[in-house]
Amino acid sequence: MNSTETTRYELPPEGNTLLGYIVRRMHKTAWLAPVQKMLAQGQSTKALEHIAIYTVASSTSYGRAYYQPNMPNGDTFKGNEEITGTTVGLRGLGMPAPSRFTFTSGEYRAELTGIITSELALSLLGRTRIRAYGSMNFKDNTGNAGRLELKRDGSLAITVNDQVLQHSLTKLPTPVIT
């Protein structure tokens, strides 16, 4: 699959319903599925990385929707995004959304806050694209903390406890649940 196919907006040509949009975002819960097991194994840093990736993937149009069930184990993910207006610039129309998210699994709790801007990149030649950029700070109740930086090309830098991890939302592997 070429990069155009993996970075395209995940809507069929005829559009989508609000329910369809919500389902597309929920399918990315594959990133949250292994978190409870990671926590049980004392891997809270890796768990926080997965939570941060899920947060930004579900807040944007990057990446494929992973068809996985929601978290039947009682874990919860809650979020509040509020689009504060529209910006017009040389790169396109932007919709910044200050956001706050929480993830809870038993006694574990992670909080993420930041601004992710969705951007409609108009094109005179070729297809109009939707992309996103922004940053989020995050921490959990086990002492881990970090920052996530998302660039327009889908590249993602995550710093957790001074360890820098590089990802690409356009090339994220499907998480392995063991």
C-alpha positions as a Python dict, from the first residue, in 0.01 Angstrom:
ca = {
    (1, 'M'): (0, 0, 0),
    (2, 'N'): (150, 336, -93),
    (3, 'S'): (171, 630, 146),
    (4, 'T'): (-116, 815, -24),
    (5, 'E'): (-346, 527, 65),
    (6, 'T'): (-232, 513, 427),
    (7, 'T'): (-252, 888, 490),
    (8, 'R'): (-583, 957, 322),
    (9, 'Y'): (-880, 1065, 529),
    (10, 'E'): (-1075, 760, 637),
    (11, 'L'): (-1408, 840, 479),
    (12, 'P'): (-1570, 675, 184),
    (13, 'P'): (-1621, 902, -121),
    (14, 'E'): (-1993, 932, -43),
    (15, 'G'): (-1923, 1067, 306),
    (16, 'N'): (-1987, 927, 650),
    (17, 'T'): (-2238, 946, 929),
    (18, 'L'): (-2158, 1080, 1274),
    (19, 'L'): (-2187, 723, 1406),
    (20, 'G'): (-1945, 604, 1138),
    (21, 'Y'): (-1697, 873, 1237),
    (22, 'I'): (-1719, 772, 1604),
    (23, 'V'): (-1677, 404, 1518),
    (24, 'R'): (-1365, 483, 1309),
    (25, 'R'): (-1208, 652, 1610),
    (26, 'M'): (-1312, 376, 1849),
    (27, 'H'): (-1156, 105, 1633),
    (28, 'K'): (-813, 238, 1718),
    (29, 'T'): (-858, 98, 2070),
    (30, 'A'): (-619, -180, 1962),
    (31, 'W'): (-352, 49, 2107),
    (32, 'L'): (-519, 35, 2449),
    (33, 'A'): (-586, -340, 2452),
    (34, 'P'): (-238, -447, 2578),
    (35, 'V'): (-212, -170, 2841),
    (36, 'Q'): (-365, -367, 3129),
    (37, 'K'): (-119, -653, 3074),
    (38, 'M'): (174, -408, 3052),
    (39, 'L'): (69, -255, 3383),
    (40, 'A'): (44, -599, 3544),
    (41, 'Q'): (402, -666, 3429),
    (42, 'G'): (527, -335, 3573),
    (43, 'Q'): (574, -176, 3231),
    (44, 'S'): (399, 154, 3307),
    (45, 'T'): (634, 351, 3079),
    (46, 'K'): (541, 133, 2780),
    (47, 'A'): (174, 151, 2881),
    (48, 'L'): (187, 533, 2886),
    (49, 'E'): (348, 529, 2539),
    (50, 'H'): (57, 317, 2406),
    (51, 'I'): (-198, 547, 2568),
    (52, 'A'): (-32, 854, 2412),
    (53, 'I'): (-27, 692, 2065),
    (54, 'Y'): (-393, 595, 2097),
    (55, 'T'): (-483, 947, 2206),
    (56, 'V'): (-328, 1118, 1908),
    (57, 'A'): (-435, 849, 1659),
    (58, 'S'): (-796, 872, 1774),
    (59, 'S'): (-783, 1252, 1764),
    (60, 'T'): (-667, 1264, 1403),
    (61, 'S'): (-740, 1110, 1069),
    (62, 'Y'): (-403, 939, 1035),
    (63, 'G'): (-368, 567, 1017),
    (64, 'R'): (-599, 278, 952),
    (65, 'A'): (-887, 193, 1178),
    (66, 'Y'): (-800, -124, 1367),
    (67, 'Y'): (-1107, -341, 1404),
    (68, 'Q'): (-1074, -451, 1763),
    (69, 'P'): (-1335, -474, 2037),
    (70, 'N'): (-1362, -202, 2300),
    (71, 'M'): (-1202, -268, 2637),
    (72, 'P'): (-1415, -536, 2799),
    (73, 'N'): (-1190, -539, 3108),
    (74, 'G'): (-1335, -219, 3253),
    (75, 'D'): (-1057, 21, 3149),
    (76, 'T'): (-1189, 366, 3059),
    (77, 'F'): (-1070, 640, 2827),
    (78, 'K'): (-1242, 978, 2849),
    (79, 'G'): (-1171, 1291, 2654),
    (80, 'N'): (-1280, 1643, 2593),
    (81, 'E'): (-1187, 1821, 2272),
    (82, 'E'): (-1318, 2164, 2186),
    (83, 'I'): (-1256, 2322, 1848),
    (84, 'T'): (-1192, 2687, 1932),
    (85, 'G'): (-1224, 2832, 1584),
    (86, 'T'): (-1078, 2810, 1237),
    (87, 'T'): (-748, 2951, 1123),
    (88, 'V'): (-665, 3035, 762),
    (89, 'G'): (-305, 3014, 649),
    (90, 'L'): (-82, 2927, 356),
    (91, 'R'): (-88, 2560, 457),
    (92, 'G'): (-468, 2536, 475),
    (93, 'L'): (-762, 2572, 711),
    (94, 'G'): (-682, 2473, 1068),
    (95, 'M'): (-911, 2378, 1354),
    (96, 'P'): (-718, 2383, 1682),
    (97, 'A'): (-871, 2172, 1955),
    (98, 'P'): (-747, 2214, 2312),
    (99, 'S'): (-792, 1869, 2458),
    (100, 'R'): (-784, 1683, 2788),
    (101, 'F'): (-791, 1304, 2812),
    (102, 'T'): (-779, 1052, 3097),
    (103, 'F'): (-721, 679, 3094),
    (104, 'T'): (-797, 458, 3393),
    (105, 'S'): (-713, 91, 3446),
    (106, 'G'): (-776, -27, 3801),
    (107, 'E'): (-564, 199, 4025),
    (108, 'Y'): (-362, 330, 3728),
    (109, 'R'): (-447, 674, 3588),
    (110, 'A'): (-293, 872, 3301),
    (111, 'E'): (-373, 1232, 3205),
    (112, 'L'): (-297, 1395, 2871),
    (113, 'T'): (-347, 1761, 2779),
    (114, 'G'): (-255, 1966, 2475),
    (115, 'I'): (-368, 2107, 2145),
    (116, 'I'): (-409, 1898, 1831),
    (117, 'T'): (-494, 2098, 1519),
    (118, 'S'): (-677, 1926, 1233),
    (119, 'E'): (-591, 2093, 904),
    (120, 'L'): (-760, 2084, 566),
    (121, 'A'): (-476, 2119, 314),
    (122, 'L'): (-631, 2245, -7),
    (123, 'S'): (-468, 2155, -338),
    (124, 'L'): (-503, 2307, -681),
    (125, 'L'): (-348, 1995, -831),
    (126, 'G'): (-431, 1659, -681),
    (127, 'R'): (-645, 1574, -383),
    (128, 'T'): (-726, 1786, -83),
    (129, 'R'): (-580, 1624, 229),
    (130, 'I'): (-667, 1629, 595),
    (131, 'R'): (-376, 1613, 837),
    (132, 'A'): (-299, 1712, 1191),
    (133, 'Y'): (-24, 1856, 1407),
    (134, 'G'): (22, 1961, 1767),
    (135, 'S'): (153, 1850, 2101),
    (136, 'M'): (38, 1695, 2425),
    (137, 'N'): (190, 1669, 2771),
    (138, 'F'): (111, 1357, 2970),
    (139, 'K'): (173, 1196, 3306),
    (140, 'D'): (55, 903, 3510),
    (141, 'N'): (18, 825, 3878),
    (142, 'T'): (327, 600, 3881),
    (143, 'G'): (567, 891, 3823),
    (144, 'N'): (604, 875, 3445),
    (145, 'A'): (575, 1196, 3246),
    (146, 'G'): (639, 1306, 2892),
    (147, 'R'): (549, 1500, 2583),
    (148, 'L'): (424, 1406, 2239),
    (149, 'E'): (493, 1612, 1924),
    (150, 'L'): (292, 1543, 1607),
    (151, 'K'): (406, 1694, 1275),
    (152, 'R'): (196, 1746, 963),
    (153, 'D'): (360, 1451, 787),
    (154, 'G'): (235, 1214, 1058),
    (155, 'S'): (573, 1175, 1229),
    (156, 'L'): (542, 1146, 1601),
    (157, 'A'): (809, 1202, 1865),
    (158, 'I'): (724, 1081, 2214),
    (159, 'T'): (944, 1158, 2511),
    (160, 'V'): (870, 950, 2821),
    (161, 'N'): (1099, 1001, 3122),
    (162, 'D'): (1368, 1152, 2896),
    (163, 'Q'): (1356, 855, 2656),
    (164, 'V'): (1277, 971, 2301),
    (165, 'L'): (1072, 736, 2083),
    (166, 'Q'): (997, 797, 1714),
    (167, 'H'): (684, 675, 1540),
    (168, 'S'): (486, 757, 1230),
    (169, 'L'): (108, 761, 1249),
    (170, 'T'): (99, 674, 880),
    (171, 'K'): (299, 355, 943),
    (172, 'L'): (196, 238, 1289),
    (173, 'P'): (204, -139, 1322),
    (174, 'T'): (-93, -320, 1462),
    (175, 'P'): (-20, -369, 1835),
    (176, 'V'): (51, -727, 1932),
    (177, 'I'): (-168, -855, 2213),
    (178, 'T'): (-7, -1152, 2385),
}
